[in-house]
């Protein structure tokens, strides 16, 4: 697998990490969270000579989905998002587009995904992990063979995503992290929706210390 990361400037002042995943044999490509700068995304796909198969959305917030329509119009690809966040693609009170200076965003998912679904990109297989908390339908995408997980705004380096937004819940996000992400192999690389990458083993101590205080 070839993995490319683009830092996309957003109106919230915190770059969004957009990931381009490419299977070298089949040339099938997946873009995770195209927040904008679609020309750069398309340029990278062209350099790879990739065929865009999926546009994967870890959740429905405007700073992760602003470039979806343009990208789909230019390169095709099926839009995938968890069914609990699909409604938020067309609701600015949930995707918060107007709150971060974006025009209204209206999208329709091509497929609504669920926990434990498998997504195939050539010979690569990705497991959908439903990780609610930042949003009700937030998901992470795990690839065992590549030892990596894309966590959106659920798990960051040294912290977790905001839980003061529509459909968010603090208890849910902590449970998602401790029960679904920290059980992954220690050497798993975590690629978050913002900020720097980390590893599961680096994040465990934070939650091992926090958990007794919560339950």
N, C-alpha and C positions, 0 to 999 in steps of 0.2 A: 504493500500500500504506500502510495505517496500522499503525504499530508501537507497542505499549505494553510497557513494562518494569515488572515488579513485583519488588521486593526482598523475598524471603521469608525470614524468620528460621528458622534451623535449629539443631539441637542441637550442631552443631560450632562455633558461634560466628561463622560466616562466612555472611552472607546469600547465598542462591542467587538468581541472576537467572532469573526466569521471563519468557518473551517471548510476547506475544499478537500474531499477525500476522493482518491483516484485509484482504481484497480488497474494495474499495468497490463494485465493480460487481456481483459475484456474492454478496457478503456471506459467502462462505466464510471460515472462520477456522481457524487452527492455533495450538495452544499448545505451546510448547517448554519442556520440563522443569518441569512443575507440582509443585513441591516441597512444597506445602502452601497454607494460606490460600485454600482453594478457593472460599469465599464471595466473596472479592475478585476472583478470576479470573472467576467466574460473573457477578458484578456488571458487570465490564468488558465481557464478551461481550454482556450484555444491553443495556448502554449503546450498544454498537456495532450492536445488533440483528443479531448475527452468528450464523451456523450453524456449529457446531463440526464440522469435517471430520476433522481429524487431531490426535492427541496425539503429538508427536514427542519421543523421548527420545534425547539425545545419548550417553548411556551409562546403565548400570544401577545406579549408586550410590544409596543410600537418600536422600541429601540432594538428589536430583534427581527422585525418583519417588514420594515419600511421598503426594502428593495425587492420583495418577493414578486410583486406583479410585473415589474420591469424585467426581472430575470426570467420569469416564466415566459413572457412574451418574446424574449430574445433567444432563449435556449430550450424552452420546453421544460420537461420534468414534472413529476407528480408532487403536489404539496401534501406533506404528511404532518399531522399534529394529533395529539391525544384528543379523544372525543370530548373530554371535559373542558378543553380550551378552544374547541372549534368555534363555539358561539362567540367567544371573545374576539375573533378575527373581524367581526362585523359590529362590534359594540365598543365605541370609543370610551365608554365608562369603565370598561374592563381592560382594553388594550392601551388605554391612557394616551392615545396619539395626540389628542388636543392639549393634554397637560404638558407635553414635552415639545410643543411647537410644531407638530406635524399636521398636515391636512388630514381629514378623515380617511382612514384606511378601511377598505372593504375587500375581503378575500373569502374564497370558498376553498375548503380543503378538498383535495381529490380523494384522499383516504383518511379515515379517522382510526388512529392506532390505539392499541390497548397494552396494558402491562403484559410482558412476556412475549409479545409479538416478535417475530424474527424478520429482519430486513436484509436482503441479499444484494451485494454489489459485486458482480462477478463472482469470484471465489471467496469473497469476504462475507462474513456473517456478523450482524449486529443484533444485540438483544435490547429491546425496549424495556426500560425500567421506569415504572410510574413513580415519580418522586414529588408528590404534592407538598405544598407549603408556601412556596413563593407565589404560585398560582395553583388552582385546583387540579389543572391538567398538566402540570410541569412534568417533563420526562428527562431521563438521562439515557444515553446510548452507549452500550458497552460492547467492545470487541475483544474477545478472549485471546485470539491468536496474535493480535497486535498489542495486547496488554494496555489498553487505554479506555477511558470513559469520558464522554462529553456530557458535562453536568449542567449546562445552561446557567441559570441563576440560582441553583440549589446549593451547590458547594463551591466555595472559592478558596483560594489559598489563605488559610488562617481564619476564615469566617464563613458565614452562610448568607443567603439572600434575604432581602427585606421581607418582612411579614406584616407590614402596615398598609397593604394595598388590597384592592378588591380581590376576593376569593383566596387571599393568603391567610396562613395560620401558623403561628410559631411552633406549637406542639407538633403539627404535621411535618414541618420541615426538619425538625430535630429527629423525629422518628424516621423520616426518609433517609437522612444521612446515616444515622446509627444502625438502622436495621436493614438498609438496602445497599448503601454505598460502601460503608466501612467494612462490610463482610467480603468485599472483593479482595483479590490477592494484594498483599502489601505493595508489590512492585508496580501496581497499576498506575499509569500516568493519568492525572486528572486534567482535562482541558476545559476550563470554565468559560462562562459567557462574558466575563470581564477579567482583566488582570492577568497575572502570570500563572503558568501551569504549576502543578504540584504533584505529589504522589499520595496514595492512600495512607501509606505508613507515616507520612509527615503530618497528616491531619488527625489521625487516631487519638493522640494524647489530649487534644483539645476537648474532644467529646467524652473521653473516658473520665476526665476531670469534671466535666459539666453534668454528665448524666446523673450521678448521685444527688445532685442538687435539685434535679427536676422531678425525679420519680422516687 
